[in-house]
Amino acid sequence: MEYRRLGSSGLLVSSLSYGAWVTFGDQIGEDVALECMREAARAGVNFFDNAEVYGDGQAEIIMGRAIKKAGWKRSDLVVSTKIFWGGKGPNDRGLSRKHVVEGTDAALARLQMDYVDLIFCHRPDPHTPIEETVRAMNHLLDRGKAFYWGTSEWSAEEIRTACEIARRERLVPPLMEQPEYNMLRRERVEVEYAPLYRDFGLGTTIWSPLASGILTGKYDGGIPEGTRLTLKGYEWLRSAVDSEEGQRNLGKVRALAPVAKKLGCSRAQLALAWCLRNPRVSTVITGASKPEQVVENMKAIEVVPKLTDEVMEKIEGILENRPEPPRDWRGAI
């Protein structure tokens, strides 16, 4: 396993990590979750990702119990949660100081932990001043409930505002962003955030590197029963496949099959390795509902050295979605 610095911090996270989204509490229970986490740990994974909304809190409960059963040393792990959707009450969601603090306390209770290493603002909150959220996150850090804080699916402008407020008020700025990034979704990580890597040392913890399974090839011939696209509450994923753009993307995925075959890997491993080849990626969060899927995903590490410039250009020819290179403030490339 390769370990990378999380942004400008001294924290090392495994380049491949394991997350609870969709699977924990929705597809798998505690026993299978433990086996999946054990396989990830055997491969060298030290970062395990979660959120208060996953499985309506069940994902945190399952992960906390699994860690207890595994008997792992807490200091060997990097555990995260994300705060935004905590319940149905008027103050159970969003990024107010009240929900940030109370939501974190509830998440820690479910995880059976005194602290998380990383805590994310799961989405931007247009109803809460960013300064209020920055101060609330620093409150958590000051009390040892988290070591680092970051954002998820925030715009570059929102992240910059948070960083500038923190600098002005002598507070800790957000260290990392958790954006969606994969072969089919590139603009934000490769272009929009580019100035933030330079100006603030932003790290990234990537989610959906397989585009919710589309890049694995499992949907080449349709949508099989039992996959996440058939789960209640994930209809938006199905519509992404059924749309005209989704069908074009499936054509690209099928065209990637010969490339993967030549490299001696699966399309899933190719897609994960492609994300890892971006030096701005701190870690790629994988998900799996079976231990054997975890084992296969971890083999993506072996594919990265095979992605030569020539191979990457061949992939670009298939994807045909390379973003325009970012421009600096002077307008020069």
C-alpha positions in Angstrom: 0.0 0.0 0.0 1.1 3.5 -0.8 0.5 6.2 1.8 0.1 9.9 0.9 0.0 13.1 2.9 -3.5 14.5 3.3 -3.0 17.9 1.6 -0.5 20.1 3.4 -0.8 18.2 6.7 1.6 15.6 8.2 -1.2 13.0 8.2 -0.6 9.9 6.1 -3.6 8.1 4.6 -3.6 5.0 2.5 -4.0 5.8 -1.2 -6.9 3.4 -1.3 -9.4 3.6 1.5 -12.7 2.0 2.4 -16.1 3.7 2.9 -19.5 2.8 4.2 -21.7 4.6 1.7 -24.6 2.6 0.4 -23.3 -0.8 1.7 -23.3 -0.5 5.6 -26.8 -0.7 6.9 -28.4 -0.8 3.4 -26.8 -3.9 1.8 -24.7 -5.6 4.5 -24.7 -6.1 8.2 -22.1 -6.2 10.9 -20.5 -9.6 10.2 -19.9 -8.9 6.4 -18.8 -5.3 7.2 -16.2 -6.7 9.6 -14.8 -9.1 7.0 -14.7 -6.4 4.4 -12.8 -4.1 6.7 -10.4 -6.8 7.7 -9.6 -7.5 4.0 -9.0 -3.7 3.6 -6.8 -3.6 6.6 -4.8 -6.6 5.4 -4.1 -4.7 2.2 -2.8 -1.8 4.3 -5.8 0.5 4.3 -5.8 2.8 7.4 -8.6 5.2 6.4 -12.2 4.3 6.9 -14.9 6.8 5.8 -18.4 7.3 7.2 -21.2 9.8 7.6 -24.1 10.5 10.0 -26.6 10.0 7.1 -25.3 6.7 5.9 -27.9 4.1 6.7 -29.6 6.7 8.9 -26.8 6.3 11.4 -26.6 2.5 11.2 -23.4 2.7 9.2 -21.5 4.4 12.0 -22.9 1.8 14.5 -21.8 -1.1 12.3 -18.3 0.4 11.7 -17.8 1.2 15.4 -18.8 -2.3 16.4 -16.6 -3.9 13.7 -13.5 -1.9 14.9 -14.2 -3.0 18.5 -14.4 -6.6 17.4 -11.3 -6.4 15.3 -9.4 -5.1 18.2 -7.4 -2.7 16.2 -5.3 0.0 17.8 -7.2 3.3 17.5 -4.0 5.2 16.7 -3.4 3.0 13.7 -6.7 4.1 12.1 -7.9 7.2 10.3 -11.7 7.4 10.8 -14.0 10.0 9.4 -17.6 11.1 9.5 -19.5 13.8 7.8 -22.1 16.2 9.2 -25.2 17.7 7.5 -28.2 15.3 7.4 -28.7 14.1 11.0 -32.5 13.7 11.3 -35.9 15.2 10.6 -36.0 17.9 13.3 -35.6 21.6 12.2 -32.1 21.7 13.7 -31.0 18.2 12.9 -29.6 19.1 9.5 -27.3 21.8 8.1 -24.1 23.3 9.4 -25.3 25.5 12.2 -23.1 25.5 15.3 -25.9 23.6 17.1 -26.1 20.8 14.6 -22.3 20.6 14.0 -21.7 20.1 17.7 -24.7 17.9 18.5 -24.4 15.9 15.3 -20.8 15.2 16.0 -21.5 14.1 19.6 -24.2 11.7 18.3 -21.9 10.3 15.6 -19.1 9.7 18.1 -21.6 7.9 20.4 -22.6 5.6 17.5 -19.0 5.0 16.5 -18.1 4.3 20.2 -15.2 6.7 19.9 -13.9 9.8 21.7 -12.8 11.4 18.4 -12.7 11.1 14.7 -9.6 11.9 12.8 -11.4 13.7 10.0 -14.7 15.5 10.0 -16.4 16.9 6.9 -19.1 19.4 6.2 -21.1 17.0 4.0 -22.6 19.7 1.8 -22.5 23.5 1.7 -25.3 25.1 3.8 -26.7 28.2 2.1 -28.7 29.0 5.2 -25.7 29.2 7.6 -23.0 31.8 7.4 -19.7 30.1 6.5 -18.0 31.9 9.4 -20.4 30.2 11.8 -19.5 26.8 10.4 -15.7 27.6 10.4 -16.0 28.5 14.1 -18.1 25.4 14.9 -15.5 23.2 13.3 -12.7 24.8 15.2 -14.7 24.3 18.4 -14.6 20.5 17.6 -10.9 20.6 17.0 -10.2 22.6 20.1 -12.0 20.0 22.2 -10.3 17.0 20.6 -13.4 15.6 19.0 -11.7 15.7 15.6 -8.1 16.4 14.4 -8.8 17.9 10.9 -11.9 19.3 9.2 -12.9 19.6 5.6 -15.7 19.9 3.1 -17.6 17.7 0.7 -19.0 18.9 -2.6 -18.3 22.5 -1.8 -17.5 24.9 -4.7 -14.0 26.3 -4.9 -15.4 29.8 -4.0 -17.0 28.4 -0.8 -13.8 26.6 0.2 -11.7 29.7 -0.5 -14.1 31.8 1.6 -13.8 29.4 4.5 -10.0 29.4 4.3 -9.8 33.2 4.2 -12.1 33.5 7.2 -9.9 31.0 9.1 -6.7 32.9 8.2 -8.3 36.2 9.2 -9.6 35.0 12.5 -6.5 32.8 13.3 -8.5 29.6 13.1 -7.8 26.3 11.4 -8.9 26.3 7.8 -10.4 23.2 6.0 -7.7 20.8 5.0 -9.5 18.5 2.6 -12.4 18.2 0.3 -14.3 15.0 -0.6 -15.5 15.4 -4.1 -16.8 13.0 -6.7 -14.1 12.1 -9.1 -13.8 9.5 -11.8 -13.2 9.0 -15.5 -16.6 10.4 -16.2 -16.6 13.4 -13.8 -13.4 15.4 -13.9 -13.9 19.2 -14.1 -14.1 20.1 -10.4 -11.0 18.2 -9.3 -8.8 18.9 -12.3 -9.8 22.5 -13.0 -12.0 24.2 -10.4 -9.9 23.2 -7.4 -6.5 23.8 -9.1 -5.9 27.2 -7.4 -6.8 25.7 -4.0 -4.0 23.1 -4.2 -1.6 25.9 -4.8 -2.9 28.5 -2.4 -4.0 26.3 0.6 -2.5 22.9 0.1 -6.0 21.3 -0.2 -6.1 17.5 0.0 -8.8 15.3 -1.6 -10.5 12.2 -0.5 -12.3 10.9 -3.6 -15.7 9.3 -3.6 -17.4 7.3 -6.3 -14.2 6.5 -8.3 -16.2 3.8 -10.1 -19.1 6.2 -10.9 -21.5 4.1 -8.7 -20.4 0.9 -10.5 -20.8 2.1 -14.0 -17.0 1.9 -14.7 -16.9 -1.7 -13.6 -18.8 -2.9 -16.7 -21.6 -4.5 -14.6 -24.2 -2.5 -16.4 -23.0 -3.3 -20.0 -26.1 -5.4 -20.6 -28.6 -3.6 -18.4 -29.2 -3.1 -14.7 -29.0 -6.4 -12.7 -31.2 -6.9 -9.7 -29.5 -6.6 -6.3 -27.1 -3.8 -7.4 -27.2 -0.3 -5.8 -29.1 1.1 -8.8 -32.1 -1.1 -7.8 -32.0 0.1 -4.1 -34.9 2.2 -2.8 -33.7 5.8 -2.3 -31.1 5.5 -5.1 -33.4 6.1 -8.0 -31.2 9.1 -9.0 -28.4 6.7 -9.8 -30.6 4.6 -12.1 -31.7 7.7 -14.0 -28.1 8.6 -14.6 -27.7 5.3 -16.4 -30.9 5.4 -18.3 -30.4 8.9 -19.6 -28.9 9.7 -23.0 -25.6 10.8 -21.5 -25.6 7.6 -19.4 -25.9 5.5 -22.5 -23.0 7.4 -24.1 -21.0 6.7 -20.9 -21.8 3.0 -21.1 -20.4 3.0 -24.6 -17.1 4.5 -23.3 -17.0 1.9 -20.5 -17.4 -0.9 -23.0 -14.5 0.6 -25.1 -12.3 0.5 -22.1 -12.5 -3.3 -21.8 -9.7 -4.0 -24.3 -7.4 -1.5 -22.5 -8.0 -3.3 -19.2 -7.5 -6.7 -20.8 -4.2 -5.7 -22.3 -3.0 -4.4 -18.9 -4.2 -7.7 -17.2 -6.7 -6.0 -15.0 -10.4 -5.5 -14.6 -12.1 -2.2 -15.7 -12.8 -1.5 -12.0 -9.1 -1.8 -11.2 -8.3 0.4 -14.2 -10.7 3.1 -13.1 -9.3 3.1 -9.5 -5.7 3.2 -10.8 -6.6 6.1 -13.2 -7.8 8.1 -10.2 -4.6 7.3 -8.2 -2.4 8.5 -11.0 -3.6 12.1 -10.3 -1.1 13.5 -7.8 -3.8 15.8 -6.3 -5.7 12.8 -5.1 -4.8 12.0 -1.5 -6.9 8.9 -1.2 -9.5 7.0 -3.3 -12.5 5.8 -1.2 -13.6 2.3 -2.4 -16.8 0.6 -1.4 -17.7 -3.1 -1.5 -20.4 -5.4 -0.2 -18.3 -8.6 -0.3 -14.8 -9.3 1.0 -13.7 -10.6 -2.3 -14.6 -7.3 -3.9 -12.3 -5.6 -1.5 -9.4 -7.9 -2.4 -9.9 -7.2 -6.1 -10.2 -3.4 -5.6 -6.9 -3.3 -3.6 -5.1 -4.8 -6.6 -5.6 -1.5 -8.4 -2.3 -0.4 -6.7 -0.5 -2.8 -9.0 -2.0 -1.2 -12.1 -0.8 2.3 -11.5 2.7 1.8 -12.8 1.3 0.3 -16.0 -0.5 3.5 -16.8 2.2 5.0 -19.0 1.7 8.3 -20.8 0.9 6.2 -23.9 -1.8 4.3 -22.1 -3.3 7.4 -20.5 -3.5 9.0 -24.0 -5.3 6.0 -25.3 -7.8 6.3 -22.4 -8.2 10.0 -23.2 -9.1 9.1 -26.8 -11.9 6.9 -25.5 -13.2 9.2 -22.8 -13.1 12.4 -24.9 -13.8 14.6 -21.9 -10.4 16.1 -21.0 -11.2 19.4 -19.2 -9.6 22.6 -20.4 -6.4 23.3 -18.4 -6.9 25.8 -15.5 -5.8 29.4 -16.0 -4.2 31.4 -13.2 -5.4 34.8 -12.1 -3.3 36.5 -14.9 -5.2 34.5 -17.5 -2.2 32.6 -18.6 -2.2 28.8 -19.0 
